[in-house]
Amino acid sequence: MESTTRQFKDNAHAARRDAQLQDALNRLGHGFPMKRLQAAARLPEFEALRDRAREIKNHVLENLDFYLERFEERVTEQGGQVHWCTDADAARQTILKICRDADAKTVTKSKSMIGEEIAINDFLEDHDIDPIETDLGEYIIQLRREPPSHIIAPAIHLSMGQVEETFREKHTELPPERMLDEPTKLLEEARDQLREKFITADVGLTGANMLIAETGTNVLVTNEGNADLTYSLPRVHIVIASLEKVVPTLEDASSILRVLARSATGQEMSVYTTFCTGPRRADDLDGPDEYHVVLLDNGRSDLVGTEFEEMLRCIRCGACLNHCPVYGTVGGHAYGWVYSGPMGAVLIPGLIGIDEAGHLPNASTLCGRCESICPMRIPLPRMLRAWRRRQFERKATGAAGRAALKTWAFLARSPKLYRLIMNVGVAGLGALGQRRGRFRWLPLSHGWTATRDIAAPAGDTFMAQWRKGQRERHQ
């Protein structure tokens, strides 16, 4: 996927003007967050499980080489093969070779953010192999030639009317008078389109929610069952996963699964949770003849041992996106690459460079909601600030921004002057805004007032009110 992260500001402004997108994002804000809250409340040990999940991944990152080598050993013992790939091109070439060795013409795919990261669909098409997305959301956006806008809900930005329009445009062999006015009818049409493709596919390509070192198993979590058909029906199963997906044991995987679905969609457990271990054995009724695991680095190892290492705990649940006011305003496409929201704003600069993705760490209010709900307790605000600090140190920020920060730093080191200016400023704004109680416009505040008013100060500064309270308390 080609990055447009440099155009984040333009992308964001375009997203704000898209009325249909704004309606879709509004629905997202009232769905997943409430379900996540309810699911967590039903599980008394949810917070303890978050701590346990964090400990598991921290232990893995401290011993990443050991568990990856152990995973490879177990896969080999089961009759599979592991392919180590340093970057996206190596992963693409490896997958292409496996497909050509299998004389593949079609490849069914279950949803995989790593697949998006290496742009495997376009690459396979360029080499005369037809990739077929089987997740409903991914299937829809593949027909539209769009990237996903959300980790777990790739077509969340679309309305039902847009999906109907796409199906009528692409499924031209079907009767034009057919009714597509309900979600179930759209689902049934997609299912009919995909059924034959599942059966005739030469290769199945899946991601992996986890890789279990103890057994050489990959874990697939879906709500549609498409991953099961993708890996079990074709002759060849290719798993593509990044290095940090490994966990030590089946028990560890079970612990993480207990927070994954609850954080992502508010479910106790996803509808389908599948454990795949190697190719088909002699007495198996189904399964692939070949089993390949493509392990992708693509910049992850460079994050190990740095202040951004904790980002590698991410289990791609999407909770931080669902709760982020910035994502909820501009959506996923504005971020300009595979990942979005707070996790994307931290991970993307680590993978493609801060020079390319410099806007993203600044696309945050640092409200802290992302960290408070992250099942792996990733300190996303701290890492966003770390990227900002690196930009400042490299003088990669704009002159106006640097001047503003230097001015604020000067005032912060002069408390008396700071309080004087704040008192004068608050009093002045309060007087100016007394009649209306708000401002529709203020200098240097267009980014805010373009979409909302600024409330006029209604009294003294916080510090002045706090000191007044302290004096009254001691009288």
Buried (B, 14 or more C-beta within 10 A) or exposed (E): BEBBBBBBBEBBBBBBEBEEBBEBBEEBBEBBBEBBEEBBEEBEEBEEBBEBBBEBBBBBBEBBEEBBEBBBEBBEEBBBBBBBBEEBEBBBEBBBEBBEEBEBEBBBBBBBBBBBBBBBBEBBEEEEBBBBBBBBBBBBBBBBEBBBBBBBBBBBBBBEEBBBBBBBEBBEEBEEEEEBEEEEBBEEBBBEBBEEBBEEBBBBBBBBBBBBBBBBBBBBBBBBEBBBBBBBBBBBBBBBBBBBBBBBBBEBBEBBBBBBBBBBBBBEEBEBBBEBBBBBEEEEEEBBEBBBBBBBBBBBBEBBEEBBBBBBBBBBBBBBBBBBEBBBBBBBBBBBBBBBBBBBBBBBBBBBEBEBBBBBBBBBEBBBBBBEBBBBBBBBBBBBBBBBEBBBEEEEBEEEEBEEEEEEEEBEEEEEEBBEEBBEEBBEBBEEBEEEEEBEEBEEEEEEBEEEBBEBBEEBBEEBEEEEEEEEEEE
